[in-house]
Amino acid sequence: MNTILLIEDGLESSPTADLLNRSGYRVIAADDGSSALSLLQKGASVDLVIIDYAASGSASLELLHSLKKIAPAVPSILLASNASIEMYLKALSLGVFEYLNKPIKTEELIRTVKTALEKTRFLTK
């Protein structure tokens, strides 16, 4: 079972976490970037990181940079509701696997998660 680190505000009633759990993924939740980094530094093993821009705001880009230092092989997906081209390009330059605009369709999120995990599995063989 793949483990996903989900960084999102309001985790106690997260439809994203519920969807991922129902789709067969184990979800580790963090409500901000510093909590997420702390989990990884303490040795949490994750296969994918999903960052909701609303949880970290402009610090999301710094978080992506820090994640790549701690866990360079772990892909990340950034979710945002007010995407700008500048933000999209910056996220890509920091190695984000995908940048999805909210509201996100269920099928789109699950397809992106599967693709990220499969690509990582293929690249690490």
Backbone as CSV, one residue per row, in Angstrom:
resi,resn,N_x,N_y,N_z,CA_x,CA_y,CA_z,C_x,C_y,C_z
1,MET,0.846,-1.176,0.000,0.000,0.000,0.000,0.893,1.242,0.000
2,ASN,0.622,2.140,-0.930,1.383,3.383,-1.003,0.933,4.363,0.069
3,THR,1.908,5.120,0.582,1.636,6.114,1.611,1.782,7.514,1.023
4,ILE,0.776,8.331,1.273,0.753,9.707,0.772,0.764,10.659,1.954
5,LEU,1.681,11.615,1.917,1.706,12.692,2.900,0.853,13.823,2.337
6,LEU,-0.235,14.132,3.020,-1.159,15.171,2.590,-1.004,16.381,3.500
7,ILE,-0.657,17.508,2.901,-0.498,18.759,3.652,-1.678,19.639,3.275
8,GLU,-2.598,19.761,4.226,-3.862,20.436,3.920,-4.468,21.010,5.196
9,ASP,-5.034,22.200,5.079,-5.783,22.807,6.179,-7.071,22.027,6.427
10,GLY,-7.546,22.015,7.652,-8.834,21.393,7.968,-8.859,19.902,7.750
11,LEU,-7.821,19.226,8.180,-7.704,17.795,7.934,-8.759,16.947,8.631
12,GLU,-9.369,17.478,9.678,-10.359,16.673,10.400,-11.576,16.337,9.536
13,SER,-11.806,17.101,8.474,-12.931,16.809,7.578,-12.476,16.931,6.126
14,SER,-11.365,16.303,5.805,-10.758,16.450,4.487,-11.355,15.501,3.461
15,PRO,-12.041,16.050,2.449,-12.543,15.191,1.383,-11.402,14.568,0.572
16,THR,-10.271,15.272,0.491,-9.120,14.725,-0.240,-8.580,13.498,0.472
17,ALA,-8.411,13.577,1.790,-7.930,12.424,2.559,-8.917,11.269,2.463
18,ASP,-10.197,11.577,2.564,-11.219,10.526,2.451,-11.148,9.833,1.092
19,LEU,-11.030,10.614,0.033,-10.948,10.061,-1.320,-9.723,9.164,-1.470
20,LEU,-8.589,9.627,-0.997,-7.360,8.839,-1.104,-7.453,7.547,-0.295
21,ASN,-8.008,7.622,0.897,-8.205,6.412,1.714,-9.131,5.425,1.017
22,ARG,-10.237,5.911,0.478,-11.184,5.029,-0.233,-10.567,4.420,-1.489
23,SER,-9.577,5.093,-2.038,-8.909,4.603,-3.252,-7.761,3.650,-2.935
24,GLY,-7.574,3.331,-1.665,-6.590,2.324,-1.288,-5.233,2.851,-0.878
25,TYR,-5.133,4.127,-0.605,-3.866,4.704,-0.174,-3.894,4.945,1.330
26,ARG,-2.723,4.862,1.930,-2.576,5.220,3.339,-2.220,6.700,3.369
27,VAL,-2.922,7.474,4.154,-2.699,8.917,4.196,-2.122,9.312,5.551
28,ILE,-1.001,10.024,5.499,-0.437,10.671,6.681,-0.745,12.148,6.506
29,ALA,-1.334,12.748,7.514,-1.786,14.131,7.389,-0.904,15.100,8.168
30,ALA,-0.725,16.272,7.588,-0.051,17.381,8.248,-0.815,18.641,7.878
31,ASP,-1.009,19.523,8.860,-1.801,20.718,8.558,-0.971,21.909,8.119
32,ASP,0.361,21.746,8.070,1.210,22.815,7.538,2.557,22.235,7.118
33,GLY,3.343,23.057,6.449,4.621,22.602,5.923,5.624,22.190,6.973
34,SER,5.689,22.933,8.077,6.679,22.588,9.102,6.353,21.243,9.750
35,SER,5.077,20.949,9.930,4.682,19.633,10.472,5.066,18.520,9.500
36,ALA,4.866,18.777,8.218,5.204,17.781,7.198,6.706,17.520,7.169
37,LEU,7.485,18.578,7.185,8.941,18.414,7.175,9.417,17.680,8.419
38,SER,8.808,17.979,9.555,9.165,17.307,10.801,8.895,15.803,10.695
39,LEU,7.759,15.430,10.119,7.436,14.011,9.935,8.499,13.312,9.085
40,LEU,8.892,13.968,8.003,9.898,13.368,7.122,11.263,13.295,7.786
41,GLN,11.625,14.321,8.520,12.918,14.320,9.210,12.974,13.262,10.299
42,LYS,11.810,12.913,10.855,11.755,11.871,11.875,11.696,10.477,11.272
43,GLY,11.722,10.392,9.931,11.803,9.096,9.282,10.518,8.547,8.703
44,ALA,9.470,9.343,8.626,8.229,8.858,8.006,8.528,8.474,6.559
45,SER,8.086,7.307,6.170,8.305,6.824,4.812,7.061,7.108,3.978
46,VAL,7.229,7.915,2.939,6.099,8.264,2.079,6.485,8.035,0.623
47,ASP,5.466,7.761,-0.189,5.672,7.524,-1.614,5.298,8.728,-2.465
48,LEU,4.519,9.652,-1.878,4.034,10.816,-2.604,3.652,11.892,-1.602
49,VAL,3.840,13.149,-1.997,3.427,14.277,-1.161,2.430,15.107,-1.957
50,ILE,1.298,15.437,-1.323,0.314,16.324,-1.933,0.221,17.557,-1.045
51,ILE,0.456,18.724,-1.653,0.446,19.987,-0.922,-0.726,20.830,-1.405
52,ASP,-1.596,21.192,-0.488,-2.665,22.129,-0.802,-2.114,23.524,-0.556
53,TYR,-2.060,24.327,-1.593,-1.497,25.670,-1.489,-2.156,26.473,-0.374
54,ALA,-3.437,26.228,-0.117,-4.161,26.952,0.933,-3.557,26.683,2.315
55,ALA,-2.949,25.527,2.521,-2.383,25.188,3.826,-1.058,25.896,4.077
56,SER,-0.286,26.133,3.020,1.042,26.715,3.204,1.204,28.072,2.540
57,GLY,0.281,28.458,1.698,0.368,29.738,1.012,1.663,29.871,0.238
58,SER,2.250,31.039,0.269,3.472,31.274,-0.490,4.624,30.419,0.009
59,ALA,4.516,29.891,1.213,5.552,28.997,1.737,5.534,27.640,1.037
60,SER,4.512,27.375,0.226,4.431,26.108,-0.500,5.645,25.900,-1.389
61,LEU,6.111,26.971,-2.018,7.281,26.846,-2.892,8.539,26.552,-2.083
62,GLU,8.669,27.174,-0.930,9.801,26.871,-0.044,9.698,25.432,0.450
63,LEU,8.478,24.999,0.721,8.245,23.625,1.164,8.669,22.639,0.081
64,LEU,8.310,22.913,-1.165,8.729,22.044,-2.268,10.252,21.941,-2.320
65,HIS,10.924,23.059,-2.172,12.384,23.088,-2.187,12.950,22.227,-1.046
66,SER,12.402,22.371,0.145,12.865,21.592,1.309,12.575,20.105,1.135
67,LEU,11.418,19.782,0.576,11.062,18.373,0.349,12.062,17.704,-0.580
68,LYS,12.476,18.425,-1.606,13.432,17.851,-2.562,14.788,17.600,-1.912
69,LYS,15.138,18.372,-0.895,16.393,18.144,-0.181,16.297,16.914,0.718
70,ILE,15.146,16.771,1.395,14.962,15.674,2.354,14.651,14.353,1.653
71,ALA,13.766,14.417,0.653,13.312,13.198,-0.030,13.273,13.447,-1.541
72,PRO,14.447,13.488,-2.181,14.506,13.877,-3.593,13.759,12.958,-4.552
73,ALA,13.593,11.696,-4.205,12.928,10.759,-5.110,11.413,10.736,-4.959
74,VAL,10.900,11.418,-3.941,9.459,11.401,-3.679,8.783,12.489,-4.513
75,PRO,7.839,12.086,-5.379,7.149,13.088,-6.190,6.172,13.906,-5.352
76,SER,5.863,15.104,-5.851,4.917,15.961,-5.146,3.896,16.528,-6.135
77,ILE,2.696,16.728,-5.623,1.602,17.319,-6.388,1.157,18.553,-5.621
78,LEU,1.018,19.665,-6.323,0.581,20.915,-5.706,-0.843,21.213,-6.154
79,LEU,-1.731,21.453,-5.179,-3.127,21.807,-5.455,-3.300,23.288,-5.166
80,ALA,-3.924,24.018,-6.083,-4.122,25.456,-5.867,-5.428,25.913,-6.500
81,SER,-6.044,26.903,-5.875,-7.305,27.411,-6.410,-7.125,28.673,-7.241
82,ASN,-6.110,29.427,-6.986,-5.863,30.657,-7.738,-4.506,30.572,-8.400
83,ALA,-4.420,29.738,-9.405,-3.141,29.489,-10.041,-2.754,30.620,-10.990
84,SER,-1.492,30.984,-10.935,-0.947,31.919,-11.903,0.110,31.171,-12.716
85,ILE,0.387,31.671,-13.883,1.402,31.036,-14.711,2.761,31.110,-14.018
86,GLU,3.027,32.213,-13.357,4.292,32.369,-12.630,4.431,31.293,-11.550
87,MET,3.349,31.073,-10.788,3.375,30.049,-9.735,3.559,28.660,-10.345
88,TYR,2.864,28.390,-11.423,2.969,27.104,-12.107,4.414,26.853,-12.559
89,LEU,5.010,27.828,-13.208,6.380,27.672,-13.705,7.387,27.519,-12.563
90,LYS,7.190,28.266,-11.505,8.085,28.163,-10.340,7.970,26.769,-9.709
91,ALA,6.737,26.278,-9.568,6.531,24.939,-9.004,7.205,23.876,-9.870
92,LEU,7.066,24.001,-11.176,7.721,23.042,-12.075,9.236,23.111,-11.947
93,SER,9.771,24.324,-11.814,11.225,24.465,-11.684,11.738,23.852,-10.379
94,LEU,10.855,23.746,-9.385,11.227,23.143,-8.103,10.985,21.634,-8.089
95,GLY,10.551,21.095,-9.226,10.422,19.644,-9.342,9.069,19.064,-8.993
96,VAL,8.033,19.898,-8.913,6.709,19.351,-8.639,6.314,18.432,-9.802
97,PHE,5.719,17.294,-9.485,5.312,16.355,-10.535,4.138,16.919,-11.320
98,GLU,3.168,17.474,-10.599,1.986,18.031,-11.257,1.415,19.156,-10.422
99,TYR,0.762,20.063,-11.096,0.145,21.234,-10.484,-1.316,21.197,-10.910
100,LEU,-2.218,20.988,-9.960,-3.638,20.858,-10.287,-4.428,22.040,-9.740
101,ASN,-5.310,22.574,-10.576,-6.175,23.676,-10.166,-7.419,23.142,-9.474
102,LYS,-7.799,23.805,-8.378,-9.016,23.448,-7.654,-10.184,24.237,-8.237
103,PRO,-11.372,23.711,-8.241,-11.736,22.396,-7.702,-11.225,21.274,-8.608
104,ILE,-10.797,20.217,-7.978,-10.203,19.096,-8.694,-11.232,17.991,-8.828
105,LYS,-11.317,17.455,-10.021,-12.210,16.323,-10.255,-11.584,15.076,-9.642
106,THR,-12.418,14.242,-9.056,-11.969,13.010,-8.411,-11.095,12.184,-9.338
107,GLU,-11.573,11.973,-10.558,-10.839,11.134,-11.513,-9.476,11.732,-11.838
108,GLU,-9.425,13.053,-11.947,-8.170,13.726,-12.281,-7.140,13.540,-11.164
109,LEU,-7.570,13.691,-9.922,-6.646,13.531,-8.804,-6.134,12.099,-8.724
110,ILE,-7.029,11.134,-8.787,-6.618,9.729,-8.678,-5.717,9.339,-9.844
111,ARG,-6.031,9.780,-11.049,-5.196,9.495,-12.217,-3.793,10.101,-12.030
112,THR,-3.726,11.321,-11.528,-2.434,11.980,-11.319,-1.620,11.273,-10.243
113,VAL,-2.285,10.868,-9.164,-1.606,10.126,-8.095,-1.035,8.820,-8.639
114,LYS,-1.841,8.063,-9.371,-1.377,6.786,-9.937,-0.200,6.992,-10.878
115,THR,-0.290,8.009,-11.730,0.782,8.285,-12.685,2.073,8.657,-11.969
116,ALA,1.986,9.501,-10.958,3.176,9.902,-10.196,3.823,8.694,-9.531
117,LEU,3.020,7.845,-8.926,3.554,6.664,-8.247,4.161,5.674,-9.233
118,GLU,3.509,5.468,-10.382,4.036,4.548,-11.395,5.337,5.067,-11.989
119,LYS,5.400,6.357,-12.280,6.613,6.937,-12.852,7.765,6.823,-11.874
120,THR,7.509,7.076,-10.613,8.556,6.980,-9.601,9.027,5.543,-9.465
121,ARG,8.089,4.607,-9.463,8.438,3.184,-9.358,9.311,2.778,-10.547
122,PHE,8.965,3.241,-11.750,9.712,2.921,-12.951,11.122,3.519,-12.896
123,LEU,11.247,4.753,-12.435,12.533,5.442,-12.394,13.471,4.900,-11.327
124,THR,12.923,4.296,-10.274,13.765,3.802,-9.189,14.154,2.338,-9.366
125,LYS,13.701,1.706,-10.444,14.073,0.308,-10.688,15.443,0.207,-11.290
